[in-house]
Amino acid sequence: DDKVVGFIHGNFDDQAGQEEFRAALWRINVEADVQGSGVGTFAVNALIEEARTRGVDRLTVLWERGEEGPENFFLRIGFSPIGETPYGEVIGAITL
């Protein structure tokens, strides 16, 4: 219905000093009323396809653990924990 219900923000910087920031999903937001309907998965898959067209072989994301957090979503779509930031955030990655 021509209504924006979500957005995704990715970043590609092959010169980034930290490997986990070279191809990263920085932020994803999906309106609460449509969560669980595939909007987030669609957005992440679009970012994955963009990464592939750029020749990237791994996409990363950071998230905070917790009941209200996005961990289950990222695990469900294929990200795996590969480390932790100094602030306790999970570093997740998906191989493309």
One Martini backbone bead per residue (centre of mass of N, CA, C, O) as a GRO file, in nm:
protein
   96
    1ASP     BB    1   0.053   0.065   0.015
    2ASP     BB    2   0.297   0.272   0.012
    3LYS     BB    3   0.438   0.182   0.289
    4VAL     BB    4   0.669   0.232   0.520
    5VAL     BB    5   0.816  -0.055   0.729
    6GLY     BB    6   1.131  -0.025   0.649
    7PHE     BB    7   1.495  -0.055   0.710
    8ILE     BB    8   1.833  -0.046   0.571
    9HIS     BB    9   2.189  -0.038   0.685
   10GLY     BB   10   2.474  -0.035   0.494
   11ASN     BB   11   2.837  -0.123   0.462
   12PHE     BB   12   3.119  -0.042   0.235
   13ASP     BB   13   3.476  -0.097   0.346
   14ASP     BB   14   3.783  -0.217   0.243
   15GLN     BB   15   3.952  -0.001   0.451
   16ALA     BB   16   3.885  -0.099   0.711
   17GLY     BB   17   4.047  -0.174   1.007
   18GLN     BB   18   3.804  -0.357   1.064
   19GLU     BB   19   3.674  -0.637   0.938
   20GLU     BB   20   3.368  -0.609   1.051
   21PHE     BB   21   3.347  -0.317   0.866
   22ARG     BB   22   3.359  -0.384   0.550
   23ALA     BB   23   3.079  -0.564   0.573
   24ALA     BB   24   2.777  -0.410   0.694
   25LEU     BB   25   2.517  -0.421   0.921
   26TRP     BB   26   2.396  -0.147   1.093
   27ARG     BB   27   2.070  -0.137   1.022
   28ILE     BB   28   1.735  -0.244   1.141
   29ASN     BB   29   1.389  -0.165   1.061
   30VAL     BB   30   1.063  -0.273   1.185
   31GLU     BB   31   0.755  -0.256   1.209
   32ALA     BB   32   0.571  -0.405   1.448
   33ASP     BB   33   0.312  -0.494   1.273
   34VAL     BB   34   0.529  -0.660   1.054
   35GLN     BB   35   0.657  -0.847   1.221
   36GLY     BB   36   0.701  -1.173   1.073
   37SER     BB   37   0.646  -1.115   0.738
   38GLY     BB   38   0.954  -1.068   0.584
   39VAL     BB   39   1.088  -0.787   0.571
   40GLY     BB   40   1.368  -0.834   0.701
   41THR     BB   41   1.459  -1.064   0.518
   42PHE     BB   42   1.441  -0.907   0.257
   43ALA     BB   43   1.649  -0.688   0.333
   44VAL     BB   44   1.891  -0.872   0.390
   45ASN     BB   45   1.895  -1.011   0.112
   46ALA     BB   46   1.952  -0.750  -0.044
   47LEU     BB   47   2.227  -0.697   0.093
   48ILE     BB   48   2.357  -0.961   0.009
   49GLU     BB   49   2.339  -0.912  -0.295
   50GLU     BB   50   2.510  -0.658  -0.294
   51ALA     BB   51   2.763  -0.791  -0.185
   52ARG     BB   52   2.801  -0.990  -0.419
   53THR     BB   53   2.832  -0.770  -0.645
   54ARG     BB   54   3.105  -0.670  -0.480
   55GLY     BB   55   3.265  -0.944  -0.381
   56VAL     BB   56   3.157  -1.040  -0.118
   57ASP     BB   57   3.201  -1.309   0.150
   58ARG     BB   58   3.112  -1.115   0.405
   59LEU     BB   59   2.871  -1.047   0.662
   60THR     BB   60   2.805  -0.813   0.921
   61VAL     BB   61   2.695  -0.793   1.276
   62LEU     BB   62   2.553  -0.618   1.549
   63TRP     BB   63   2.448  -0.727   1.889
   64GLU     BB   64   2.227  -0.749   2.150
   65ARG     BB   65   2.148  -0.911   2.412
   66GLY     BB   66   1.814  -1.033   2.456
   67GLU     BB   67   1.477  -1.065   2.454
   68GLU     BB   68   1.438  -0.785   2.269
   69GLY     BB   69   1.631  -0.872   2.068
   70PRO     BB   70   1.782  -0.982   1.739
   71GLU     BB   71   1.917  -1.263   1.759
   72ASN     BB   72   1.710  -1.468   1.641
   73PHE     BB   73   1.696  -1.343   1.365
   74PHE     BB   74   1.996  -1.369   1.281
   75LEU     BB   75   2.014  -1.676   1.320
   76ARG     BB   76   1.779  -1.760   1.127
   77ILE     BB   77   1.929  -1.617   0.862
   78GLY     BB   78   2.264  -1.713   0.925
   79PHE     BB   79   2.399  -1.600   1.157
   80SER     BB   80   2.716  -1.603   1.338
   81PRO     BB   81   2.902  -1.613   1.599
   82ILE     BB   82   3.257  -1.459   1.624
   83GLY     BB   83   3.217  -1.243   1.865
   84GLU     BB   84   3.326  -0.950   2.063
   85THR     BB   85   3.298  -0.662   2.194
   86PRO     BB   86   3.406  -0.447   2.443
   87TYR     BB   87   3.070  -0.401   2.502
   88GLY     BB   88   2.917  -0.701   2.446
   89GLU     BB   89   2.876  -0.739   2.159
   90VAL     BB   90   2.779  -0.913   1.895
   91ILE     BB   91   2.952  -1.085   1.639
   92GLY     BB   92   2.826  -1.133   1.319
   93ALA     BB   93   2.813  -1.387   1.049
   94ILE     BB   94   2.797  -1.426   0.685
   95THR     BB   95   2.838  -1.644   0.432
   96LEU     BB   96   2.840  -1.596   0.062
   0.00000   0.00000   0.00000
